[in-house]
Amino acid sequence: MGSMRVTIKDVAKKSGFSITSVSLVLNNKETKIPESSRQLILSTAEELGYRPNRLAVGLLKKKTKLLGLVIPDNSNMFFSELSKSVEIAARKRGYSLIYGNTSDVYSRDYEYLKLFVDHQVDGIVITKSSHLPEKEDIRNLEFLQKNNVPFVVVDRQPKGFHSDMVTVNNTTGGYMATKYLIECGHRKIGCFTGPLGLTTSQQRLDGYKKALEEFNIRYDENLVVEGNFSSGFEDKAMSVFLNKKVTAVFCQNDIMAFGIYRAANKSGIKIPSQLSVIGYDNINLCDIVYPGLTTIHQPIDQIGEESVRILTKLIENSNQKIEAEVKELEPKLVIRNSIISIVEGE
């Protein structure tokens, strides 16, 4: 047989039973075939390495029990942890998961969506690339609608398109981070943002502004440095923050905060005695770095669970028109050792 896929016909030939009998047994159908014959067919199939053609079975049943997941950067621990939580939630419901990592190259979003549709996935969980243009974002989602493929958007909200979505209240998270720094006595607070074209980044910046306003601290756009959600901009950011003499920095994710740790070390700045830092996400490394990173926790397990719950609801009710569900989860502050209080008397 060489490298050809083992078929039911091969199992029938090897076992000496008819193709019909073998098909009934391998597809676990009710049959009057004796148990001894059934076991012989199964052992022959295992010996030959037979695997059912899942796509063909899916076409017959109109369900493949496959879900697709598009993520922008699997080297970012937030997204690798999110992938794990989505997979756990999918398996719990009897689904397998196939991944598409775009490496933040936005043209790949559409490529993976087309690939998943070609593979007859039952539904897709999507976190788009950072710099995906609004027009193409809408084009991608409309493509799924035209192909009747259910989908749930996670974390990065599409502009101008209402869809099922799971997110965390980013404005509240940005507010909580900045408020905590202010309560620790900081008044000159830098903000190291993700790409400001993303609603996620803009909402966290809105939370930063809201906290400043609440405490009558003037917003200074010169204290805001735009980066991305990976490393590479921390030296530029640190240069700005040192020049402006900030005492604390709100980083819009933990990876960016670790970048500030590196830049501070290169500049001879000690954290937290000379610069306080707060992150966002609460990935596992926050407990490992020194000093431990104070951050805003995103409930990643809950994000995965809710996204798959909503998606399977759409799959199982595909013949009904269901109102889009937007699930907004709440962040929380996790205090470690990267912030020093400069309140008088403490």
Phi and psi in degrees as a GROMACS rama.xvg file:
@    title "Ramachandran Plot"
@    xaxis  label "Phi"
@    yaxis  label "Psi"
@TYPE xy
59.682  -132.607  GLY-2
-95.5257  7.03107  SER-3
-68.1761  148.055  MET-4
-66.9743  138.014  ARG-5
-70.5398  131.809  VAL-6
-113.541  170.09  THR-7
-59.4671  -35.983  ILE-8
-60.6222  -39.8749  LYS-9
-64.5527  -42.6018  ASP-10
-64.4179  -40.5929  VAL-11
-62.824  -44.7249  ALA-12
-63.3023  -43.8319  LYS-13
-70.1429  -39.0352  LYS-14
-85.4531  -20.5436  SER-15
87.2058  7.87835  GLY-16
-101.001  165.296  PHE-17
-72.0349  157.545  SER-18
-59.6641  -38.6371  ILE-19
-61.9544  -46.2153  THR-20
-63.078  -44.7978  SER-21
-62.6759  -41.9742  VAL-22
-61.8759  -42.7901  SER-23
-61.7766  -43.6071  LEU-24
-68.4284  -47.6049  VAL-25
-68.6515  -23.944  LEU-26
-96.5347  10.3928  ASN-27
57.3948  39.478  ASN-28
-89.143  154.322  LYS-29
-65.9238  133.185  GLU-30
-154.672  158.457  THR-31
-92.2887  9.18745  LYS-32
-62.9634  130.828  ILE-33
-57.7477  151.077  PRO-34
-60.3836  -37.4263  GLU-35
-62.993  -39.3615  SER-36
-69.3514  -39.1613  SER-37
-60.8359  -45.0078  ARG-38
-65.1762  -35.6585  GLN-39
-65.3245  -41.2547  LEU-40
-63.4505  -44.4378  ILE-41
-65.0387  -41.723  LEU-42
-68.5089  -34.8802  SER-43
-65.5358  -42.8773  THR-44
-60.8889  -41.9945  ALA-45
-67.505  -40.514  GLU-46
-60.7575  -40.3705  GLU-47
-79.9744  -14.4227  LEU-48
80.793  30.9992  GLY-49
-67.5035  135.361  TYR-50
-131.135  134.958  ARG-51
-65.1603  148.189  PRO-52
-76.8123  97.5172  ASN-53
-61.8846  -37.6217  ARG-54
-65.0194  -42.0432  LEU-55
-65.1361  -42.5749  ALA-56
-62.07  -41.1155  VAL-57
-62.3093  -38.8837  GLY-58
-64.6852  -37.7753  LEU-59
-69.2059  -42.8193  LEU-60
-88.1916  -7.88449  LYS-61
62.6086  21.5353  LYS-62
-149.217  132.271  LYS-63
-103.6  -11.7408  THR-64
58.6384  30.5999  LYS-65
-114.408  135.838  LEU-66
-117.372  147.378  LEU-67
-103.422  148.813  GLY-68
-133.689  122.181  LEU-69
-107.045  122.948  VAL-70
-127.067  154.139  ILE-71
-85.386  -21.6953  PRO-72
-164.913  98.1295  ASP-73
-76.3942  -5.2148  ASN-74
-83.0684  -15.0479  SER-75
-82.3235  119.223  ASN-76
-61.1795  -26.8071  MET-77
-59.7293  -45.1504  PHE-78
-77.2565  -30.3335  PHE-79
-69.3288  -37.836  SER-80
-69.5288  -36.6921  GLU-81
-63.3461  -43.0261  LEU-82
-58.1468  -43.5101  SER-83
-61.9706  -43.785  LYS-84
-67.7172  -36.7009  SER-85
-65.8389  -42.1347  VAL-86
-64.125  -42.47  GLU-87
-61.0497  -45.4789  ILE-88
-64.797  -36.9401  ALA-89
-67.7513  -47.3556  ALA-90
-60.5635  -37.7432  ARG-91
-59.0776  -27.9585  LYS-92
-102.34  10.6745  ARG-93
84.8395  18.1382  GLY-94
-109.582  149.142  TYR-95
-101.09  161.822  SER-96
-125.694  135.678  LEU-97
-117.844  142.1  ILE-98
-106.497  151.768  TYR-99
-135.297  112.496  GLY-100
-100.573  115.445  ASN-101
-82.3055  -10.0138  THR-102
52.8866  30.6992  SER-103
61.1322  25.2772  ASP-104
-97.8467  105.617  VAL-105
-65.6797  -22.6373  TYR-106
-65.7727  -22.1572  SER-107
-75.963  -19.6994  ARG-108
-54.5945  -52.1429  ASP-109
-66.1082  -38.5313  TYR-110
-60.367  -44.2749  GLU-111
-69.1337  -38.5151  TYR-112
-61.5341  -42.57  LEU-113
-64.1417  -41.9796  LYS-114
-61.2067  -43.8243  LEU-115
-65.0705  -40.7051  PHE-116
-62.7859  -42.3785  VAL-117
-61.5534  -31.5824  ASP-118
-88.2282  9.69734  HIS-119
59.2389  38.0571  GLN-120
-62.8191  151.963  VAL-121
-79.2306  -23.4247  ASP-122
-172.93  167.84  GLY-123
-137.196  137.168  ILE-124
-102.714  129.57  VAL-125
-125.921  127.063  ILE-126
-121.482  112.318  THR-127
-74.0079  163.846  LYS-128
-68.3301  155.662  SER-129
-60.316  -41.146  SER-130
-107.968  22.8747  HIS-131
-64.1713  119.13  LEU-132
-61.3783  146.26  PRO-133
-54.5015  -43.1092  GLU-134
-60.7625  -41.8221  LYS-135
-74.6956  -32.3758  GLU-136
-59.1222  -48.8956  ASP-137
-64.6613  -40.975  ILE-138
-57.223  -42.9423  ARG-139
-62.8453  -44.8879  ASN-140
-70.6461  -36.675  LEU-141
-66.4011  -32.8079  GLU-142
-60.151  -43.4158  PHE-143
-66.4842  -40.8976  LEU-144
-60.2144  -44.1506  GLN-145
-63.2819  -29.5749  LYS-146
-94.4644  8.6222  ASN-147
55.7617  40.0957  ASN-148
-104.73  114.893  VAL-149
-63.041  146.693  PRO-150
-150.085  155.686  PHE-151
-130.123  129.3  VAL-152
-89.4883  134.444  VAL-153
-120.963  133.858  VAL-154
74.8143  -52.2147  ASP-155
-106.837  103.625  ARG-156
-70.1179  129.974  GLN-157
-74.0526  142.777  PRO-158
-88.8426  136.657  LYS-159
71.1646  22.7185  GLY-160
-149.458  121.204  PHE-161
-94.5684  120.838  HIS-162
-147.034  169.892  SER-163
-62.7705  136.929  ASP-164
-155.03  147.307  MET-165
-124.587  125.987  VAL-166
-145.172  172.849  THR-167
-114.655  146.527  VAL-168
-66.8917  93.2511  ASN-169
-68.5991  -34.2838  ASN-170
-63.9093  -44.0209  THR-171
-62.0377  -41.5903  THR-172
-61.8066  -45.5439  GLY-173
-63.5052  -37.9748  GLY-174
-65.2516  -45.8617  TYR-175
-61.5309  -42.9634  MET-176
-62.1554  -47.7109  ALA-177
-70.6428  -40.5451  THR-178
-60.4863  -41.0381  LYS-179
-63.5499  -40.8465  TYR-180
-62.0639  -42.0646  LEU-181
-64.4333  -42.2996  ILE-182
-64.8161  -22.8233  GLU-183
-86.9207  6.69329  CYS-184
99.7065  -1.57104  GLY-185
-80.3141  137.164  HIS-186
-122.088  -29.0924  ARG-187
-103.662  94.5266  LYS-188
-116.594  120.057  ILE-189
-79.3338  154.281  GLY-190
-127.96  117.437  CYS-191
-102.792  103.346  PHE-192
-96.3196  162.937  THR-193
-79.6369  -173.238  GLY-194
-58.4225  123.202  PRO-195
-74.5786  -4.11277  LEU-196
-76.054  -14.5291  GLY-197
-88.0144  135.503  LEU-198
-60.0094  -34.1986  THR-199
-55.4171  -50.2287  THR-200
-65.9692  -43.431  SER-201
-64.4209  -40.1119  GLN-202
-67.1262  -38.9209  GLN-203
-66.892  -35.7789  ARG-204
-66.4597  -38.4746  LEU-205
-60.1812  -39.5175  ASP-206
-65.0906  -39.0071  GLY-207
-59.3721  -48.3639  TYR-208
-63.6139  -39.928  LYS-209
-61.4326  -42.6996  LYS-210
-66.7964  -41.7866  ALA-211
-59.2141  -45.5617  LEU-212
-62.3619  -41.7059  GLU-213
-60.47  -33.1121  GLU-214
-101.954  17.175  PHE-215
56.8698  39.7891  ASN-216
-105.131  126.881  ILE-217
-67.3888  132.728  ARG-218
-73.6673  128.081  TYR-219
-120.634  109.255  ASP-220
-62.451  -19.2078  GLU-221
-72.9948  -11.6316  ASN-222
-93.8069  2.35026  LEU-223
-106.105  124.284  VAL-224
-120.156  123.894  VAL-225
-85.5145  131.027  GLU-226
-128.736  -146.448  GLY-227
-130.849  -176.229  ASN-228
-89.2491  14.1832  PHE-229
-122.177  -168.263  SER-230
-87.8041  172.618  SER-231
126.827  -19.9281  GLY-232
-112.869  2.99802  PHE-233
-67.2936  -33.8229  GLU-234
-65.7718  -42.1247  ASP-235
-62.1483  -45.495  LYS-236
-62.3625  -45.2586  ALA-237
-62.7485  -37.9219  MET-238
-59.9571  -43.729  SER-239
-64.7394  -47.1551  VAL-240
-65.4076  -38.2334  PHE-241
-67.6323  -40.8229  LEU-242
-63.2612  -36.5273  ASN-243
-88.7596  -1.95058  LYS-244
58.4694  43.5275  LYS-245
-71.4405  153.062  VAL-246
-104.032  -12.2985  THR-247
-151.707  155.015  ALA-248
-133.209  130.536  VAL-249
-96.9456  113.119  PHE-250
-98.4484  134.261  CYS-251
-78.8011  -2.33732  GLN-252
-154.595  169.666  ASN-253
-69.3581  -35.7783  ASP-254
-60.0589  -41.3266  ILE-255
-65.0241  -37.1409  MET-256
-64.2422  -40.5292  ALA-257
-64.1622  -33.5335  PHE-258
-62.4722  -40.6197  GLY-259
-65.6305  -37.4901  ILE-260
-55.8541  -47.9351  TYR-261
-63.5182  -45.8921  ARG-262
-64.4943  -37.5677  ALA-263
-64.219  -42.877  ALA-264
-61.469  -41.7943  ASN-265
-64.2269  -31.716  LYS-266
-91.102  0.664166  SER-267
75.1009  20.5432  GLY-268
-94.6322  129.86  ILE-269
-93.8064  134.402  LYS-270
-106.116  128.412  ILE-271
-100.302  0.981483  PRO-272
-62.3581  -31.2928  SER-273
-110.49  -19.179  GLN-274
-153.439  123.219  LEU-275
-90.8865  143.926  SER-276
-135.26  135.691  VAL-277
-128.025  140.003  ILE-278
-107.891  -159.587  GLY-279
-158.186  126.354  TYR-280
129.59  -44.3841  ASP-281
66.0251  51.3589  ASN-282
-72.6308  166.485  ILE-283
-59.12  -31.0255  ASN-284
-66.077  -16.4662  LEU-285
-60.0744  -29.6107  CYS-286
-82.2972  -17.6704  ASP-287
-93.4151  -37.5363  ILE-288
-66.2654  159.725  VAL-289
-122.771  129.68  TYR-290
-71.1648  154.767  PRO-291
-52.3449  136.838  GLY-292
-85.3819  120.096  LEU-293
-69.8121  135.903  THR-294
-156.333  174.567  THR-295
-101.675  123.137  ILE-296
-81.9571  128.549  HIS-297
-103.826  128.767  GLN-298
-75.3399  79.6645  PRO-299
-61.4506  -41.2037  ILE-300
-60.5845  -40.9401  ASP-301
-68.878  -36.0669  GLN-302
-60.8193  -47.1279  ILE-303
-62.2482  -44.9103  GLY-304
-61.416  -47.3758  GLU-305
-67.8401  -38.5647  GLU-306
-64.8899  -41.2817  SER-307
-73.3736  -35.836  VAL-308
-58.921  -48.5611  ARG-309
-64.9481  -42.0717  ILE-310
-63.8662  -45.116  LEU-311
-68.3837  -29.7519  THR-312
-62.0895  -42.8003  LYS-313
-65.3166  -41.1987  LEU-314
-63.7066  -45.3367  ILE-315
-75.6321  -14.8372  GLU-316
-121.115  38.2187  ASN-317
-64.5477  -20.0452  SER-318
-87.6669  -2.28723  ASN-319
-113.587  151.839  GLN-320
-89.7936  115.727  LYS-321
-114.483  134.983  ILE-322
-61.1908  134.487  GLU-323
-58.3863  135.013  ALA-324
-105.238  125.172  GLU-325
-112.805  112.703  VAL-326
-103.536  113.706  LYS-327
-107.107  117.685  GLU-328
-95.0402  163.278  LEU-329
-105.127  136.906  GLU-330
-82.8414  170.363  PRO-331
-146.778  154.852  LYS-332
-82.7962  131.711  LEU-333
-118.029  113.487  VAL-334
-93.4022  125.392  ILE-335
-123.728  -126.97  ARG-336
-125.137  21.7478  ASN-337
-99.0043  7.17281  SER-338
-128.538  133.428  ILE-339
-110.056  141.788  ILE-340
-83.0546  130.536  SER-341
-115.869  22.0259  ILE-342
-69.6881  134.835  VAL-343
-59.5044  136.346  GLU-344
93.3585  -7.75082  GLY-345
